[in-house]
Amino acid sequence: MNTVAPQAAYAARDYKSDVKPVWCPGCGDYSVLSAFTKAFAELGLPPERIAVISGIGCSSRIPAYTNTYGFHGIHGRALALATGLKVARPDLSVFVAGGDGDGFSIGGNHFLHACRRNIDLTYVVMDNRVYGMTKGQPSPTTEPDWDSALSPGGTGLRPFNPLVIALASGANFIARGFSGDPNACAQLIVEAARHPGFSFVEIMSPCVTFRPDQRNWKEMVHDAPVTATADAAKAARRLMTDDGFNLGVLYKGDRAPYQPELKESASIADLEKAFQT
Amino acid sequence: MDKTSRPSISVVLAGSGGAGVMTAGNMLLDAAARAGYYGLMTRSSGPQIRGGEAAALLRISAFPVSCHDDKFDLMVAVDWENVQRFAEEIPLDAASLIVADPASGEMPQAIAAKGARHATVPLKDLAKKAGGRPNMVALGLVAALIGLPESIVIEVIAKSLKKGDPKTLAASETAIRSGLATAPTLGWREPLIPPSAKTGTRWTISGNHAAGLGAIKGGIRFVAAYPITPASEMLEWMAPALRKVGGTLVQAEDELASINMAIGGSYGGVPSLTATSGPGLALMSEAFGLAIASETPIVVVNVMRGGPSTGIPTKSEQTDLNMAVYGFHGDAPHLVVAPLSVADCQFATQWAVRLAERTQAPAIVLSDQNLGQARAIVDRPPDVAIGGGRVVEAKPGVGFARYAVTPDGISPMSLPGTPGGQYTADGLEHSPRGTPSSQAKDHTAQLDKRARKLEGFDYGDHWAEIEGDGDVAVITWGSTTAPVKEAIARARAQGLRIRLIALRLIAPTQPAKLAAALAGVSRALIVEQSHGAQFHKYLRAHYELPDQVDVLARPGPILFKPSDIVSRLMNGGRA
């Protein structure tokens, strides 16, 4: 992320809007919103220098709840929209937020290419392994035997492992957090934002309405017993073999971000010359 | 001057894909430009990259031309492989001359049936002796037959091969000279009359390049796009050009990403564009609605090809009109602009950018393969001052309302980075402040506002090209304007008083302006390149038309000949 010198000390509340969230009481996303605003304060970014971009879904409602610039776009395309914004306006700090259905199903292709393109963006996915806004259908990260009206008896499909895919596709920073610890999530977002290139933070954020079983996550999560590695092979092994509840920064690469230089070297009259006969 | 000299001559260079007929055609056009002529070259090719059929269709003229003539005077076949596949697109008659290599075998029946005169030249043998390629022999031959000076052809080839191997250049020159030397043996020479004196600057430009230039002139500095035929040349021209003027082009992973990237760039305050063809526009339709709802200006250039589905990617049709106008969910007012000629691709695109920026609405530019991939020698289009940029709120006050309901429907926009202007752009219906709302009053107010800003806007005289008088009018749009214009000139020469109405602004509609343009018209001919008469039905839905309406609607890929239109006009509307 761009380092903008703090002009004033900001508090988390400076980044909160007066719009009341649509989320259910007890939703993990409240804590992620809080983690975002805490992270912004710690980063010391003026609200007008930040853009929060999202797609569609419960978690994608987040831009309106912040006092930054934001774009609540269409389902699955947040990363593409954010890419355009960041390339056109490299001076802004651009955060992308969304859920597992938005990011890994309808937006799956953009996820691959955003990792691969390695633009300086921070992508936070609130993963609750369910489509909440459409009232409880399985997503790409849902367990194969989870029963629902749309897929009775479960999908029978192996869940998608977003962290492994992020690594394989070229993401430069990979971390996992749990919404039950918003301070730790804030620290992950700060670290992700400060790391150059495409940073991917998966935050396990329970859906208390459609996945009440996820209330148990707080018992299951644990800090990663290792420090972040820059060795992709080592990270791959770690991500492929972990239990899915391993929290912390799991990979920090050193690939240079993609950012075309925007510099004028010719006039329109110069362009026209090529056509003159 | 020879007795047979002519003001305009039409030539086809045909062969299998990879035989170099497009290269030779472009060089011929460049030589014509250098010699002071006008002209154009269109391309017809099959889907194969190598080994399919390809033809460069040229018209070179002492006066400005923007479409092909009724028939071709000269056809040179570098080989006969698959050429019969587009026999229909190459009108020839008994006065035409076909030159082929005897080594290529017999002329295909579909070509022979046209009854043209026929001569043979051993193109491959001559090329082999020269150490060059048969397409260069053909180039020399055609240049001599139509009277282009040898020195100019040699200059053009030297210029285009200057960065290559000097041996290749020498071989090409020898091949061209052997073609030139062969010409007198054919007993056919129909040279062009000398060109008129050159006044002002001329360009040799394709519609796709002109659209790219117009986009940059309009202020576009960010492009995101996915490759597609026949729009790719626009993007390939823009990629380095944008870099020179401080902008950039991102190759996206698909069209869904392209348009969303463009929306992101524009939200950041940088005028943004994407270019595509029919299948890509279909993929972009959801996000196009987002640009409408969030009032984010973007421009989508759609270089139409034959449809539906994958259709005919390499050939032209005007059949994305319905999709461009109606293809979006909800009440979705937006702009649709169509260039009326190769040169007009520049102005139409530039205008579309300015309109989109000014009204904070997305615009579609409906070009097509015929315009986009045609290269034409034209007078440099005049620079047209187009006022008005984006209405930006530089100092937003407390309670800034991004979607404030204003009398003209245009709400000042704050750009990211501006303190106090923070808002969330949203595809959800919203209040003036931008907060999501499902309330009827907000929906109605925002729908009214988004419609009003386009309906009430003053589009000036650019909405259509109108000329002439009389009680007969031809109404057309886009690329069919060129043959219509030539047809009108011929009909006038036969005494018909007739007016042209070519619509550049397709949406929003301009009923009062068209009514004024049609005052005194009792009969109208509508010309369009679509099987379903999409344009006619669109006009019927939104405009008052004269009592007597005749429709000349035909699908691609065969282009309209001026004579097709003249005969409709002279027969009082009966085919």
Boltz contact constraints between the chains, C-beta under 6 A:
constraints:
  - contact:
      token1: [A, 19]
      token2: [B, 435]
      max_distance: 6.0
  - contact:
      token1: [A, 47]
      token2: [B, 422]
      max_distance: 6.0
  - contact:
      token1: [A, 48]
      token2: [B, 417]
      max_distance: 6.0
  - contact:
      token1: [A, 48]
      token2: [B, 418]
      max_distance: 6.0
  - contact:
      token1: [A, 48]
      token2: [B, 419]
      max_distance: 6.0
  - contact:
      token1: [A, 48]
      token2: [B, 422]
      max_distance: 6.0
  - contact:
      token1: [A, 51]
      token2: [B, 416]
      max_distance: 6.0
  - contact:
      token1: [A, 63]
      token2: [B, 424]
      max_distance: 6.0
  - contact:
      token1: [A, 64]
      token2: [B, 424]
      max_distance: 6.0
  - contact:
      token1: [A, 67]
      token2: [B, 422]
      max_distance: 6.0
  - contact:
      token1: [A, 68]
      token2: [B, 422]
      max_distance: 6.0
  - contact:
      token1: [A, 69]
      token2: [B, 416]
      max_distance: 6.0
  - contact:
      token1: [A, 69]
      token2: [B, 422]
      max_distance: 6.0
  - contact:
      token1: [A, 70]
      token2: [B, 424]
      max_distance: 6.0
  - contact:
      token1: [A, 71]
      token2: [B, 267]
      max_distance: 6.0
  - contact:
      token1: [A, 71]
      token2: [B, 425]
      max_distance: 6.0
  - contact:
      token1: [A, 72]
      token2: [B, 424]
      max_distance: 6.0
  - contact:
      token1: [A, 72]
      token2: [B, 426]
      max_distance: 6.0
  - contact:
      token1: [A, 73]
      token2: [B, 290]
      max_distance: 6.0
  - contact:
      token1: [A, 74]
      token2: [B, 286]
      max_distance: 6.0
  - contact:
      token1: [A, 74]
      token2: [B, 287]
      max_distance: 6.0
  - contact:
      token1: [A, 74]
      token2: [B, 290]
      max_distance: 6.0
  - contact:
      token1: [A, 74]
      token2: [B, 427]
      max_distance: 6.0
  - contact:
      token1: [A, 77]
      token2: [B, 260]
      max_distance: 6.0
  - contact:
      token1: [A, 80]
      token2: [B, 257]
      max_distance: 6.0
  - contact:
      token1: [A, 80]
      token2: [B, 260]
      max_distance: 6.0
  - contact:
      token1: [A, 80]
      token2: [B, 261]
      max_distance: 6.0
  - contact:
      token1: [A, 81]
      token2: [B, 260]
      max_distance: 6.0
  - contact:
      token1: [A, 81]
      token2: [B, 263]
      max_distance: 6.0
  - contact:
      token1: [A, 81]
      token2: [B, 264]
      max_distance: 6.0
  - contact:
      token1: [A, 83]
      token2: [B, 261]
      max_distance: 6.0
  - contact:
      token1: [A, 84]
      token2: [B, 224]
      max_distance: 6.0
  - contact:
      token1: [A, 84]
      token2: [B, 261]
      max_distance: 6.0
  - contact:
      token1: [A, 84]
      token2: [B, 262]
      max_distance: 6.0
  - contact:
      token1: [A, 84]
      token2: [B, 264]
      max_distance: 6.0
  - contact:
      token1: [A, 84]
      token2: [B, 265]
      max_distance: 6.0
  - contact:
      token1: [A, 85]
      token2: [B, 264]
      max_distance: 6.0
  - contact:
      token1: [A, 85]
      token2: [B, 267]
      max_distance: 6.0
  - contact:
      token1: [A, 85]
      token2: [B, 268]
      max_distance: 6.0
  - contact:
      token1: [A, 87]
      token2: [B, 250]
      max_distance: 6.0
  - contact:
      token1: [A, 88]
      token2: [B, 222]
      max_distance: 6.0
  - contact:
      token1: [A, 88]
      token2: [B, 265]
      max_distance: 6.0
  - contact:
      token1: [A, 88]
      token2: [B, 268]
      max_distance: 6.0
  - contact:
      token1: [A, 88]
      token2: [B, 270]
      max_distance: 6.0
  - contact:
      token1: [A, 89]
      token2: [B, 268]
      max_distance: 6.0
  - contact:
      token1: [A, 92]
      token2: [B, 416]
      max_distance: 6.0
  - contact:
      token1: [A, 109]
      token2: [B, 253]
      max_distance: 6.0
  - contact:
      token1: [A, 110]
      token2: [B, 257]
      max_distance: 6.0
  - contact:
      token1: [A, 113]
      token2: [B, 253]
      max_distance: 6.0
  - contact:
      token1: [A, 260]
      token2: [B, 248]
      max_distance: 6.0
  - contact:
      token1: [A, 262]
      token2: [B, 246]
      max_distance: 6.0
  - contact:
      token1: [A, 263]
      token2: [B, 246]
      max_distance: 6.0
  - contact:
      token1: [A, 264]
      token2: [B, 245]
      max_distance: 6.0
  - contact:
      token1: [A, 264]
      token2: [B, 246]
      max_distance: 6.0
  - contact:
      token1: [A, 265]
      token2: [B, 244]
      max_distance: 6.0
  - contact:
      token1: [A, 266]
      token2: [B, 244]
      max_distance: 6.0
  - contact:
      token1: [A, 268]
      token2: [B, 217]
      max_distance: 6.0
  - contact:
      token1: [A, 271]
      token2: [B, 241]
      max_distance: 6.0
  - contact:
      token1: [A, 275]
      token2: [B, 203]
      max_distance: 6.0
  - contact:
      token1: [A, 275]
      token2: [B, 205]
      max_distance: 6.0
  - contact:
      token1: [A, 276]
      token2: [B, 201]
      max_distance: 6.0
  - contact:
      token1: [A, 277]
      token2: [B, 33]
      max_distance: 6.0
  - contact:
      token1: [A, 277]
      token2: [B, 202]
      max_distance: 6.0
  - contact:
      token1: [A, 277]
      token2: [B, 204]
      max_distance: 6.0
